[in-house]
Amino acid sequence: MAIGQRTYLDHNATSPVRPQVAETVLRVLQMPGNASSVHSEGRAARGEMEAARLSVAKLVGARPKNVIFTSGGTEAANLVLTPSFKRLGQAGPAKLFIGATEHPCILNGHRFSPEAVEIIPADERGILDLAWLKAHLKQTGDTRVLVSVQLANNETGVIQPLAEIASLVHEHGGLVHTDAVQAAGRVPVDIVTLGVDALTLSAHKLGGPKGAGALVLASDQYEIGDKLIRGGGQEKNYRAGTENVAAIAGFGTAAELALEGLEQEAARVQLLRDEAEAHVRRIAPDALVVGAGAERLPNTLAFAIPGLKAETALIAFDLAGIALSSGSACSSGKVKRSHVLDAMGVEPALAEGVLRVSLGWSTTKECVIRFAEACERVVGTLYKRKASAA
């Protein structure tokens, strides 16, 4: 999306709000009722929430009654990653296995003791080591394990073989959660096909409003004993507090729009992503495309050009009117070393220069052309400065 003379290519950080979503939010924001009230105004607000619940459920092949609204993907992950998450009638997990390339909300947001947590290593493509997982699941014996694996990585776009992982974990009686925040709306996501017990979502990655997310359970045969937010009985006692009805309604509209023509939109965006990647390789033949050997989200390109530092390059692109990222927006303003790239074994010198281009519903061919032109100028300018300094 071009805003004036600017081009926005940072959809993995947040996707611009779709116009239809903004209309929904404004309309619902003006409704007076509390969704917990029994009068007509309250029932109208409740109706907006339940319509959104249905739309979010459809996006991931779930039942509406198993969708729990939260303030975002981080809260949803924090809610479910607890030893008290279990199947009804069974013991809860005593250990947590986390993928090495997970989002910080998983690595830092779970509620297990440090000694109960193990990290699943990844290979140079960013794919988790299933042999390691299989061996360590076997070592746990009768100890129940919760495994959290991101469906698609926010920095690299690398997609994990989640159905295979879930099958392996279930063979050992464990539970599986997946952070589907980046994948939902970009590739088909079906909670039944994936075979996971729970997944988490965030509205603003879909062109929805910031401040809305969801925990989605595979069925109603689960419970979470230790709630994060206690008080009233909202969200079936999973999440207390008056609901943000306008943001939730906007989430529902965003989910509907993302599901419509999903395959066609993914194909369109992938063509643009591939074009951007081809420009990078033309401009810098020695560029590293991170995760190139793995299946990736169709919208994500993470690359490094030897000799270029991300911090310097980001400023140069910004001055050229291009909004990119060096990785997760959760650490924006602090261009620091990526644990994802470390887990993949990317050389530190290259890892310090990785940039991320992430496309979305508002991206056009013109955006990619502007990126390519800016990339050529940025690379040329920075290399000239480097040569002069030498």
TAVENLIN-V788208 format. One record per residue. N is the residue number from 0. RES is the residue in one small letter. SS is DSSP state (H for helix, E for strand, C for the rest). PHI is phi in whole degrees, 0 to 359 (none if undefined). Layout:
N,RES,SS,PHI / N,RES,SS,PHI
This chain:
0,m,C,none / 1,a,E,262 / 2,i,E,250 / 3,g,C,65 / 4,q,C,260 / 5,r,E,257 / 6,t,E,234 / 7,y,E,262 / 8,l,C,230 / 9,d,E,223 / 10,h,C,293 / 11,n,C,288 / 12,a,C,283 / 13,t,C,196 / 14,s,C,266 / 15,p,C,308 / 16,v,C,297 / 17,r,C,290 / 18,p,H,305 / 19,q,H,295 / 20,v,H,294 / 21,a,H,301 / 22,e,H,296 / 23,t,H,298 / 24,v,H,300 / 25,l,H,297 / 26,r,H,298 / 27,v,H,286 / 28,l,H,300 / 29,q,C,271 / 30,m,C,281 / 31,p,C,278 / 32,g,C,280 / 33,n,C,271 / 34,a,C,296 / 35,s,C,266 / 36,s,C,277 / 37,v,C,267 / 38,h,C,285 / 39,s,H,302 / 40,e,H,295 / 41,g,H,294 / 42,r,H,294 / 43,a,H,295 / 44,a,H,296 / 45,r,H,299 / 46,g,H,299 / 47,e,H,296 / 48,m,H,295 / 49,e,H,289 / 50,a,H,295 / 51,a,H,294 / 52,r,H,300 / 53,l,H,296 / 54,s,H,294 / 55,v,H,294 / 56,a,H,299 / 57,k,H,297 / 58,l,H,301 / 59,v,C,239 / 60,g,C,67 / 61,a,C,251 / 62,r,C,268 / 63,p,H,306 / 64,k,H,294 / 65,n,H,257 / 66,v,E,261 / 67,i,E,245 / 68,f,E,282 / 69,t,E,225 / 70,s,C,277 / 71,g,C,162 / 72,g,H,294 / 73,t,H,294 / 74,e,H,297 / 75,a,H,299 / 76,a,H,293 / 77,n,H,299 / 78,l,H,295 / 79,v,H,271 / 80,l,C,274 / 81,t,C,217 / 82,p,C,299 / 83,s,C,272 / 84,f,E,279 / 85,k,E,202 / 86,r,E,283 / 87,l,C,302 / 88,g,C,84 / 89,q,C,243 / 90,a,C,285 / 91,g,C,281 / 92,p,C,289 / 93,a,C,260 / 94,k,E,228 / 95,l,E,234 / 96,f,E,253 / 97,i,E,235 / 98,g,E,295 / 99,a,C,294 / 100,t,C,257 / 101,e,C,294 / 102,h,C,293 / 103,p,H,304 / 104,c,H,294 / 105,i,H,270 / 106,l,H,299 / 107,n,C,249 / 108,g,C,256 / 109,h,C,289 / 110,r,C,239 / 111,f,C,260 / 112,s,C,290 / 113,p,H,305 / 114,e,H,288 / 115,a,H,265 / 116,v,E,251 / 117,e,E,231 / 118,i,E,256 / 119,i,E,277 / 120,p,C,291 / 121,a,E,238 / 122,d,C,269 / 123,e,C,293 / 124,r,C,274 / 125,g,C,96 / 126,i,C,273 / 127,l,E,292 / 128,d,C,278 / 129,l,H,289 / 130,a,H,294 / 131,w,H,300 / 132,l,H,299 / 133,k,H,299 / 134,a,H,296 / 135,h,H,285 / 136,l,H,295 / 137,k,H,296 / 138,q,H,293 / 139,t,C,287 / 140,g,C,62 / 141,d,C,272 / 142,t,C,289 / 143,r,C,283 / 144,v,E,236 / 145,l,E,254 / 146,v,E,246 / 147,s,E,243 / 148,v,C,226 / 149,q,C,294 / 150,l,C,294 / 151,a,E,220 / 152,n,C,282 / 153,n,C,288 / 154,e,C,272 / 155,t,C,249 / 156,g,C,81 / 157,v,E,296 / 158,i,E,259 / 159,q,C,273 / 160,p,C,284 / 161,l,H,293 / 162,a,H,299 / 163,e,H,293 / 164,i,H,297 / 165,a,H,298 / 166,s,H,298 / 167,l,H,297 / 168,v,H,293 / 169,h,H,292 / 170,e,H,300 / 171,h,C,258 / 172,g,C,76 / 173,g,C,269 / 174,l,E,244 / 175,v,E,231 / 176,h,E,245 / 177,t,E,231 / 178,d,E,278 / 179,a,C,258 / 180,v,C,304 / 181,q,C,280 / 182,a,C,279 / 183,a,E,300 / 184,g,C,87 / 185,r,C,246 / 186,v,E,223 / 187,p,C,300 / 188,v,C,232 / 189,d,C,227 / 190,i,H,297 / 191,v,H,285 / 192,t,H,297 / 193,l,H,293 / 194,g,C,78 / 195,v,C,272 / 196,d,C,271 / 197,a,E,204 / 198,l,E,219 / 199,t,E,236 / 200,l,E,225 / 201,s,E,219 / 202,a,H,294 / 203,h,H,285 / 204,k,H,278 / 205,l,C,256 / 206,g,C,88 / 207,g,C,263 / 208,p,C,283 / 209,k,C,290 / 210,g,C,95 / 211,a,C,222 / 212,g,E,204 / 213,a,E,203 / 214,l,E,258 / 215,v,E,242 / 216,l,E,262 / 217,a,C,290 / 218,s,C,201 / 219,d,C,267 / 220,q,C,262 / 221,y,E,230 / 222,e,E,213 / 223,i,E,234 / 224,g,C,287 / 225,d,C,260 / 226,k,C,285 / 227,l,C,278 / 228,i,C,241 / 229,r,C,251 / 230,g,C,162 / 231,g,C,286 / 232,g,C,261 / 233,q,C,299 / 234,e,H,50 / 235,k,H,53 / 236,n,H,70 / 237,y,C,275 / 238,r,C,208 / 239,a,C,285 / 240,g,C,115 / 241,t,C,299 / 242,e,C,287 / 243,n,C,276 / 244,v,H,298 / 245,a,H,297 / 246,a,H,294 / 247,i,H,295 / 248,a,H,298 / 249,g,H,296 / 250,f,H,301 / 251,g,H,299 / 252,t,H,296 / 253,a,H,298 / 254,a,H,296 / 255,e,H,299 / 256,l,H,294 / 257,a,H,294 / 258,l,H,285 / 259,e,C,293 / 260,g,C,60 / 261,l,H,302 / 262,e,H,295 / 263,q,H,295 / 264,e,H,292 / 265,a,H,298 / 266,a,H,294 / 267,r,H,298 / 268,v,H,293 / 269,q,H,295 / 270,l,H,300 / 271,l,H,293 / 272,r,H,299 / 273,d,H,296 / 274,e,H,294 / 275,a,H,298 / 276,e,H,297 / 277,a,H,297 / 278,h,H,297 / 279,v,H,299 / 280,r,H,294 / 281,r,H,291 / 282,i,H,290 / 283,a,C,223 / 284,p,C,303 / 285,d,C,266 / 286,a,C,295 / 287,l,E,261 / 288,v,E,261 / 289,v,C,288 / 290,g,C,78 / 291,a,C,299 / 292,g,C,272 / 293,a,C,238 / 294,e,C,291 / 295,r,E,232 / 296,l,C,302 / 297,p,C,292 / 298,n,C,256 / 299,t,E,247 / 300,l,E,227 / 301,a,E,249 / 302,f,E,216 / 303,a,E,224 / 304,i,C,249 / 305,p,C,311 / 306,g,C,95 / 307,l,C,259 / 308,k,C,267 / 309,a,H,300 / 310,e,H,300 / 311,t,H,294 / 312,a,H,295 / 313,l,H,299 / 314,i,H,296 / 315,a,H,296 / 316,f,H,296 / 317,d,H,298 / 318,l,H,295 / 319,a,C,275 / 320,g,C,91 / 321,i,E,244 / 322,a,E,264 / 323,l,C,238 / 324,s,E,221 / 325,s,C,258 / 326,g,C,156 / 327,s,C,287 / 328,a,H,292 / 329,c,H,294 / 330,s,H,242 / 331,s,C,296 / 332,g,C,87 / 333,k,C,227 / 334,v,C,284 / 335,k,C,235 / 336,r,C,299 / 337,s,C,271 / 338,h,H,292 / 339,v,H,295 / 340,l,H,292 / 341,d,H,299 / 342,a,H,296 / 343,m,C,274 / 344,g,C,77 / 345,v,C,290 / 346,e,C,305 / 347,p,H,309 / 348,a,H,297 / 349,l,H,285 / 350,a,H,301 / 351,e,C,291 / 352,g,C,246 / 353,v,C,289 / 354,l,E,245 / 355,r,E,237 / 356,v,E,256 / 357,s,E,230 / 358,l,C,260 / 359,g,C,194 / 360,w,C,300 / 361,s,C,264 / 362,t,C,281 / 363,t,C,238 / 364,k,H,299 / 365,e,H,299 / 366,c,H,299 / 367,v,H,293 / 368,i,H,297 / 369,r,H,297 / 370,f,H,299 / 371,a,H,298 / 372,e,H,296 / 373,a,H,294 / 374,c,H,299 / 375,e,H,298 / 376,r,H,292 / 377,v,H,297 / 378,v,H,297 / 379,g,H,299 / 380,t,H,294 / 381,l,H,292 / 382,y,H,291 / 383,k,H,296 / 384,r,H,297 / 385,k,H,296 / 386,a,H,295 / 387,s,H,294 / 388,a,H,295 / 389,a,C,288
